[in-house]
Amino acid sequence: MFGRRGTAGPGTPPPKPFGSEDKPAPAAKSEPSGTPAKPKADAAPAPKTDAKAKAPQPSSGKGDKTISAEVKEKLDAIKINVFNDLMEAVDLSELGSLSADQVREEITDMVSEIISMRGVVLSIQEQQIVIQDICNDILGLGPLEPLLMRDDIADLMVNGPNVTYIEVNGKMERTEVRFRDQAQLMNICQRIVSAVGRRVDEASPICDARLADGSRVNVIAPPLAIDGTALTIRKFKKDKLTLNDLLKFGSITPELKTVLEVISAIRLNTLISGGTGSGKTTLLNCMTGHIDPAERIITCEDSAELQLQQPHVVRLETRPPNLEGKGEISMRDLVKNCLRMRPERIIVGEVRGPEAFDLLQAMNTGHDGSMGTVHANNPRESISRIENMIMMGGYNLPSRAMREQISGAINVIVQAARLRDGSRKITHLTEVIGMEGDVITLQDICVYEIEGEDANGKLVGRHKFTGMRPSFWDKAKYYGLERKLAEAMQFGV
């Protein structure tokens, strides 16, 4: 067995378990390394099987209906005691030299041995639950691990140690997932943010981070979060979505899918607008799938979550200030630096501040096909949001000059929305025509019209093209895609 402690004297206190409070020493302790451990005579020996064979399947996250609340409470108490014994027996410094599978196998064997020595009688299912939860505590994100394994969850929201919600199919559901205490929850949050070089504590209680798969993470800790640390995870699907997937979901039609493919291919400057949870980042990922693989793309994000499929991609990420309040790298710094990196397209994960002006300048100076997302409820409002962001940067530009800059830079606005039935749709495909006086002129190419709802409460509607020939027709012709565009929009070439 790896990493067992055999040098600690009798007066040496055991290491404090992850996220647990100080507990009284368990009644039975494992003997020092080198002395074979003898289980109690009346204890049922733990079944010794291959680690992979006895590893339980991930739970659904909705609570195991086959286990009563009384049994669950008993298992929780057993897990704490076994965890304490394991922390006393394991040398954590040895874990780094082994793979995750090897560590899981060794921990599984040791937990089985500790259960046997304690004389605890558990069914095979109960023992598997204890082993799985302890492995998740040490190697993963504790009680959240089963939820992260599910691919149907879009958002995971922890409101303190005792309340956890998930979003499935656009609807909120409360789960039975709970943490032992606030310390365990905070320990998991620190594990997440430290993996990307950030920190969260009382001095810096707000933090944005990401998981290894790109899922977005936000943590807000006490004293700002009154009822305990609030952890929010925007999960990404394991498989990268494409426009074909959006077509299967009913978010777009085959004709609109074709138009979006043409927009990406002919290098139109695109702004993706929508509310929180409307699918802006997913749509941006899908549209980038039709960019020429030979193009050099640079992405700028607060937390790197875009999953571009092209080979020539440079990913940049902002950096928060350090403990002394220095060293911050803002989104505006990244966008400015992009212009010195010979980009062909610049993609900003979310435009939310003065960097909007620098992005517009890039769009106006030869970086055609640049993209970004913005929070807004409709295309007209997204233009106003861009104006407000420019003014946040302290630019004393006349309103007309600012709007001319916007109308000259942005070609197309794609509006995404999450409807009241939880479905996500592309509700507007709008192009920016130019200026009429001091007003930016917009023209809808396609709109989603709601016609009612079915017996199940699902909204029924259709995407309808307005019949207007888009102003980017000549650019589509330049790229040889005018026939494809005409067939999708159903008008003659």
URJO-V732212 format. One record per residue. PSI is psi in whole degrees, 0 to 359 (none if undefined). D_FIRST is the distance of its C-alpha to the first C-alpha in whole Angstrom. Layout:
[[PSI/D_FIRST] [PSI/D_FIRST]]
This chain:
[[139/0] [155/4] [25/7] [141/7] [127/11] [3/12] [351/15] [132/17] [173/20] [337/21] [1/24] [122/22] [147/22] [155/19] [149/19] [128/21] [157/20] [121/22] [6/25] [154/25] [170/27] [126/27] [153/26] [149/26] [136/23] [157/22] [320/23] [131/20] [153/17] [148/13] [158/14] [158/13] [142/10] [341/11] [118/13] [133/12] [133/12] [116/16] [158/17] [153/20] [324/23] [5/25] [138/22] [122/21] [143/18] [138/16] [133/17] [101/14] [172/16] [140/15] [321/14] [325/17] [327/19] [2/18] [125/19] [157/22] [148/25] [141/26] [166/29] [346/32] [357/32] [8/35] [135/33] [112/32] [344/35] [355/34] [126/32] [165/34] [326/35] [316/34] [320/31] [319/30] [321/30] [318/28] [324/25] [317/26] [319/26] [319/22] [321/21] [314/22] [317/20] [321/17] [316/17] [316/18] [320/15] [318/12] [331/14] [330/14] [337/10] [138/10] [105/11] [337/13] [340/14] [346/11] [329/12] [338/15] [357/14] [156/12] [165/15] [321/15] [319/15] [317/11] [317/11] [320/12] [316/10] [318/7] [321/9] [315/11] [318/9] [321/8] [319/12] [319/13] [319/11] [318/13] [319/16] [315/16] [328/16] [348/19] [23/21] [127/22] [114/23] [150/23] [165/24] [319/22] [316/24] [320/24] [322/20] [322/20] [315/22] [313/20] [315/17] [317/19] [321/21] [319/17] [320/16] [323/20] [320/20] [318/17] [335/18] [219/21] [36/24] [227/24] [343/26] [345/28] [314/26] [325/27] [322/31] [337/30] [338/29] [135/33] [359/35] [1/38] [129/38] [320/40] [146/39] [121/37] [117/38] [117/36] [68/39] [174/37] [343/34] [357/36] [124/38] [128/37] [155/39] [159/39] [121/42] [125/42] [37/45] [3/47] [145/46] [137/44] [137/42] [136/40] [173/37] [11/35] [128/32] [157/32] [157/29] [317/28] [179/31] [326/32] [320/30] [317/27] [316/30] [324/31] [320/27] [319/27] [317/30] [325/29] [321/26] [309/29] [329/31] [337/29] [338/28] [22/32] [28/32] [176/34] [156/34] [125/35] [190/36] [329/39] [331/41] [77/40] [354/40] [132/41] [138/39] [136/39] [193/36] [156/34] [175/31] [331/30] [5/32] [355/35] [136/35] [138/37] [135/36] [133/38] [133/37] [119/40] [164/38] [150/40] [357/43] [320/44] [107/42] [322/44] [18/42] [164/38] [133/37] [120/38] [126/36] [127/38] [120/36] [103/38] [146/36] [144/37] [150/37] [322/34] [133/37] [128/40] [153/43] [175/46] [331/50] [324/50] [319/47] [326/50] [318/52] [325/50] [347/50] [12/53] [332/53] [169/56] [166/58] [323/58] [316/61] [323/60] [316/56] [318/59] [319/60] [324/57] [318/56] [318/59] [318/59] [320/56] [326/57] [11/60] [52/59] [139/60] [120/59] [134/57] [122/57] [119/54] [150/55] [167/54] [180/53] [131/49] [14/47] [350/50] [28/48] [311/49] [321/46] [316/45] [319/49] [317/49] [316/46] [319/48] [328/51] [345/49] [348/48] [19/52] [144/52] [126/53] [340/49] [350/51] [147/52] [122/50] [135/49] [126/48] [143/46] [125/46] [155/44] [318/43] [123/40] [110/39] [347/39] [144/42] [67/40] [146/43] [0/43] [156/45] [332/44] [80/45] [132/44] [123/44] [127/42] [148/43] [140/41] [166/43] [132/41] [166/42] [158/43] [191/41] [329/41] [3/44] [17/46] [168/46] [9/45] [136/45] [112/46] [170/48] [324/49] [323/52] [318/51] [315/49] [319/52] [318/54] [332/52] [323/51] [343/55] [4/54] [16/51] [53/54] [154/53] [330/55] [143/53] [129/52] [120/50] [120/49] [314/47] [122/49] [117/52] [7/53] [204/54] [345/57] [347/55] [321/57] [318/60] [325/58] [318/57] [321/60] [320/61] [319/59] [329/60] [355/64] [38/63] [1/62] [61/58] [148/59] [8/57] [153/55] [160/53] [164/52] [154/52] [146/54] [116/54] [157/57] [345/59] [166/61] [320/62] [320/65] [328/63] [325/60] [316/63] [323/64] [319/60] [317/60] [314/64] [321/62] [322/59] [318/61] [332/63] [334/60] [358/60] [15/63] [127/65] [59/69] [142/70] [150/73] [320/72] [318/73] [321/72] [317/68] [328/69] [322/70] [317/67] [312/65] [331/67] [338/67] [314/64] [130/62] [317/63] [142/62] [124/60] [119/58] [122/57] [149/54] [148/54] [117/52] [171/55] [343/55] [5/54] [350/51] [154/51] [131/51] [154/55] [111/56] [334/59] [138/61] [108/62] [138/64] [151/65] [116/67] [315/71] [216/72] [142/74] [101/77] [238/79] [13/76] [135/74] [128/71] [128/72] [150/69] [122/70] [132/67] [320/67] [139/65] [153/64] [122/62] [124/65] [127/64] [349/66] [204/65] [154/62] [186/61] [338/60] [5/57] [7/57] [135/56] [141/59] [129/61] [186/62] [152/63] [130/63] [124/66] [141/67] [346/70] [359/72] [134/73] [126/72] [153/69] [345/70] [17/68] [316/69] [325/71] [324/67] [324/66] [323/69] [325/68] [3/64] [25/66] [15/65] [325/68] [318/68] [318/65] [319/65] [320/69] [322/67] [321/65] [359/67] [51/70] [158/73] [155/75] [none/74]]
